[in-house]
Amino acid sequence: MPQDAYSPPPGPPPSHQEQYSAPPGPPPSHQQEYAPPPGPPPSHAPAPAYHDWTVVPDTALLPPPPSMGHLQSPASNSTLSEADRAHAWCAYNPLFAPRNLAPTEIQALQHSSISLLKPYEFSGTLTPLTSPGTWKAHTRLGAKDCCLITSLPLFSVNNDSPLNTEVSKTIYFEMRILFQGPATSESSLSLGYLAAPYPTWRQPGWERGSLGIHGDDGRRYVNDTWGGKDFTAPFKVGQTVGIGMRFSIPEQPPEYGAQTSTMAPRLKVEVFFTRDGRRDGGWDLHEERDVIDDEGVEGLEGERDIYGAVGFFGQAEVEISFNSRDWLFQP
């Protein structure tokens, strides 16, 4: 055993020399609190406006769609050479400007003393009847296409335009079908309106500045050399058919495709058809058009004088009346 007892070194043991003290400040994970991005979380963002695609819009407020045209008529058709000749003629003869009617012409229109001009191509007879403005026309078997045109305009821009008078204007006439050629031969009748001058070997509606309703296929033609558009039933012997146009100032200006301040105001033009004293259809000259496929309506919008026209092909006999006292329908 050692002589001296072991004595510990002075002072506390090393583990007790100094107590542990944490470094100043918060621990690293608490030095800066996390800040979320500004604004609400994505789940709370406002939802986009919902559109119910199952709801069908009210199509009654939309204009009617354009009628589909045809490349040819199921009845009689003119030759392409005749059409080309007419196109060349129209290109060489532009539409006439409106003219001032003489006092005697205005008086004749007021008393329905309207005559028809017989063109060179007309093969038959044209006879005035007792009532003023009433005519009987007869064409022979095998007669070629031709067009009778009134000697005076039924619509005069300077006298009748609502832009001048502030009153709507309606023009109208009727045709009674007495006879059409035998079933073994082709024949056709048509009635319509046109702006002068017009190639008289063409039916109304086939060339620029004209419209017509054709009795062999019941279709309507507006500057349409091809097959027209479905419209009504074919004409029959014994029926009285009529055609009218009504010119008026639009209630509201057009919303699209509109005129500018540099363009002349456009009238509202309605075309209507009658059969045996009853209205049998009609159309708006401007609305029911296909702007891509349809030709223009220049000359028919009330900016030109407009004449009545009756077309013939083959054998037929009719009575034509421009006198309101003889009409079955009163527009």
Secondary structure, 3 states (H helix, E strand, C coil): CCCCCCCCCCCCCHHHCCCCCCCCCCCHHHCCCCCCCCCCCHHHCCCCCCCCCCCCCCHHHCCCCCCCECCCCCCCCCCHHHHHHHHHHHHHCCCCCCCCCCHHHHHHHHCCCCCEECCCCCCEEEEECCCCCEEEEEECCCCCCEEEEECCCCECHHHHCHHHHCCCEEEEEEEEEEEECCCCCCCEEEEEEEECCCCCCCCCCCCCCEEEEECCCCEEEECCCCCCEECCCCCCCCCEEEEEEEEECCCCCCCCCCCCCCCCCCCEEEEEEEECCEEEEEEECCCCCCCCCCCCCCCCCCCCCEEEEEEEECCEEEEEECCHHHCCCCC
